[in-house]
Amino acid sequence: MPVILYKNHPLVTDLQSEIHKRIANNHNDTFIYIVPTRRKVRELQRELLKIPANRTAPAFELFTLETFATELYSLFSSPKLLLSMPTQAVLFGEAIRNKEKELGYFLTHSSRKTIPAGTLKKMINVINSLKEAGIYPVDLYSELNNADNDEKQKLKDILLIYEEYESLIKEKFIDIGGIYKELNETISKPESEKLFRERFSKVTSIFIDGFDEFSDPEITMMDAISRFNNLGIVISFDYYLNNDELFGHLRENYEKFKKIGFRIKSDQDIITTGTDNHFRYFIARNLFRHDFVESEFTTDKISVFKAGNREEEVEYIAKIIKRLVNDNPSRDLSKICVAMYSPQLYTKLFHEIFPRYGIPSNITDRFQLDQSLAIVSIISLLKVWQNNFRRRDLMRALTNPYFAFENSSLKIDTGNLYSVSAALKINVGREFWKKRINNRLNQIQIEIESITDDFELQQREKEIISIKKALDDISSIEKLLQRFGPDMTPVQFKKHLSELLSELNIQQNIMKSLTFQTEDYAILTEQTEKDTRAYQKFLNVLDEIIGLLKFQNKDAIPQPLKFYINKLKEAVAQTRYNIRQKYGYGVYVTSLEETRGLDFEIMFVAGLVDGEFPSVYQPEIFLSKSRQYKKELYHLTENRYLFYQCITNFTEKLFLSYPNKDGELEAVPSSFVDSFLNIIKCNDWRKEIPSELNSAVYCEDELLQILGHNARIGIKQEIADKFDERIFQIIKYIYFAIRVEASRLTSGEMPEYRGLIFDTVSNHSREKLIKLKDKIFSISQLEKYAACPFQYFADNILRLTVIEELEEGMTPLERGSILHEVLYEFYTERRSENLPHIFECDQNQFDEALHKLIEITKRKLEPLSQTDIFHFLEKELILGTEKRTGIIPEFLKNERNRKLDVVPSYYEVAFGPRVGNRQISDKLLDVREAIQVGNVKIRGKVDRVDTGENYFTTIDYKTGKDVPSLSDIIEGLSLQLPVYLYVIEKVLIKFEKALKPAAGAYYLLGARVEEKVPIGNKELNGKAFLKNKQTLLENDEALRDVINKSIQYVNDYVDAIAAGKFEITTEEKMEKSCRHCKFDKVCRKETILENN
């Protein structure tokens, strides 16, 4: 209930009635009406315009305290440029740079050179709040002198920045805090009243309504204004004298008003009538009091409920609203409000759920400009030039719908740029892009001369087209951005940027989305408006920055692009924007704070979770401890007061709600709920929600869920004729999908939905499948099928393209490729020069071999990017350092210890077509045709073959950690080693070298260099491979059995592929086969696991 404060004015107990009466009597120019928020001003403007009947509506003097102070300042003082948040942020950034050498807390010289955006934002807010509260640097010096040693440097930094900022704005600029300061210095001058009367000649009353707390400068201003002749002030101040648990933080304000001569009429002195006033009065007297003695207040207008989670909470709110509208179809939805203390936790849910339930809404989001994709894209495009074509900036700038390059003369292929940069390891450097691409083009031309395989030739030609396109695109972007190369004056920068945005058609591209036909058109419209508002706000910020520089007399000074980007980033980080409010449209969804001074018929207060509301006190560390203590003292009562305001601004119904869980965590109900229910007896739905909210169907989704659930358990309902065709088709599809899932579970009808597609595809597709029997397969393809037939189907039959996440530095595959090339060149050179085997070398020979191997490695690494830390780390891993042995030295050391009956003999042994670069394949053991393995043709390349007099060992280099085991081979999951043993035996016979297979080994080239032998003849342990304790096969016969079994697997897999069998892998194989699968997003393995 309000306390009426009045000075030099008759008592007015009902401000609304008084204002309505004056307007009705055509005395609208006799009062000024001040309310808390701009939204309230806009609502009042519309409301008051309805009062004058049959005559022209008058202009009303409606203000917030801030706009009223600004209006008075413009009357009494010389004009200065009023700073907005963006321009203020730019000046704070300048103040920090001016004092960076003196800042010992925020900028330690050993760590950072700039203050993080979040810290800067908090600092600006703190200094603004201090200044608006009338606390100036001179006041803070006394606090600094009395501060503890541990906080002195922090307060000193705040003071330095505060004072430097003040010196920057002193002559030409002013902020809101400065307006109050200068206004209160000039308002008492004799000429001020005269200037006031020139603007408000007939005003006799200032009415101030809906406020809870006033700052000292605001009270000083009101006191000064109240001294003007024939002018009185009436303040409706929501305060109750005898409940400090709720109103304690306002007592200081109350006493200050009394001290400056305001007379008081409290709610005890004002007769209240009506149930609503009675309820509000009861709440004000008793809420949160420990000495509550009155009887409970009983009402059926209030309901309290809990939901399972936040999503369910919003769904219940939607259902209640629909029920209220169903009971009263003429209800004005704009008179319904849903408010939360932390709207950011709920906004997405309301955006998603209200449209689903067909509820129009007016969600008052305020968005950070630096989070807008459109604005991030613009700044990223500028940073492309500033950061020398860094790939991250390029991708941010190009992968968005606002720069539709394909529709412009540039026709940038962003996906191709990404692929080329990944393949060529290009991270940054405009010239480096060109150099790497041109080097690769030259390399391809050399490779083409020796390629005889048609498929390989096609691949190289495609690569040429791809990287030439990337080169053209880089050149086009360079031409687009080169205007920002020279230093620019502010006007030149704005001109260049405006021209760039115009050339990229950003405005048209934002609006283009509205031409799409979609069921979510309302959401699309809102997103388009959001983008449009963000873009317009950005242009305003740009204008403000240019205007600021002009006011600072810096408009003729050329500056580099970095200067302007920094200004833009500082400004944009402190800028917020919102979409246009739709008056009289939909349910109002907002924060609790935004409901101040507003009244609604229906009020929902959601998210009443302990720790969120009341919120946990977060100390403002930029303040002194004494100020922190005062803020903490009032924190709880401020939260309580906000709760009180929100539960007393309804006329028909109030709903309080909270979720039982927040994600996986249990949510504790707010203590405010218990305090409220201690004094109010109402509808308590916490244990059981009314049945009508769960039994009835409130939206299409619920209907479809019920029909789907019933059909799944065998209750199939007839589809009513009243459904439109769209719903009818969706329901038919649900029934069909359930049949499919039932078929999958029972292995019954519809085998095609389990991956058995042969009988259901077209004749043409069946022929294609059958012809796969004649295809030449690689072992990796067949191992993929063994791991998961569906993965093989997606990758090798459908050829689905997956844009994989780009890895910084070398991938294991790329590292492996380099090591293969290095070892191939090293060993083939030694063989051609008849040099001794490594285990036969003396120390000098070994040192020469190591020197040669390192020399080759460095040469192979040279073409790679040298512009990032990852390159140097990879180089250290491969070559080593003084403190760490690298892969290459460790490998050669390992080779020195391999004194066996077999010696390295053949390297990169290729067989069949399409096995990669034939230049890197052994010319002594080269087979151009595929090898027949049973009925299947196989192609591939064996990394190394070590031979002796009677037997041989195949070796596969591995840069990863995991290698298959013997059990993987026996189960048919790993085919490489046994099949390669079979293949190499046949190849050696072809070259008249009849040797028996001894073992298949993996050479691990990683953090540890070691040999592992999953498959080998135990009789040759320590002869054909290093002696080890792994499980081995007893003899040659056992080894042959495993090889033959693997050959049978190869033939079985190809038969299954040709028969169209592409089922998802078994649950037992999922841990291994699904770990690195790139098709997990289109796989139904989770459904299988769930059903199992």
PyMOL commands that set and color helices and strands:
alter all, ss='L'
color gray80, all
select helices_A, chain A and resi 15-24+28-30+38-49+65-76+85-98+117-132+137-146+149-169+176-186+190-199+216-225+244-259+267-269+275-286+310-327+333-335+343-345+347-356+369-371+373-386+391-398+405-407+414-423+430-450+454-484+490-503+506-515+521-551+561-573+593-595+625-646+671-679+692-695+700-712+725-746+751-754+763-774+779-787+789-797+812-832+838-840+843-861+869-879+887-896+918-920+966-970+976-990+1018-1020+1036-1058+1067-1073+1080-1082+1085-1091
alter helices_A, ss='H'
color red, helices_A
select strands_A, chain A and resi 2-7+31-34+62-63+81-82+173-174+205-211+232-238+263-265+297-307+336-340+361-363+367-368+576-577+587-591+600-606+650-659+661-662+665-666+680-685+776-778+903-911+931-933+936-947+951-958+996-1005+1009-1016
alter strands_A, ss='S'
color yellow, strands_A
deselect
rebuild
show_as cartoon
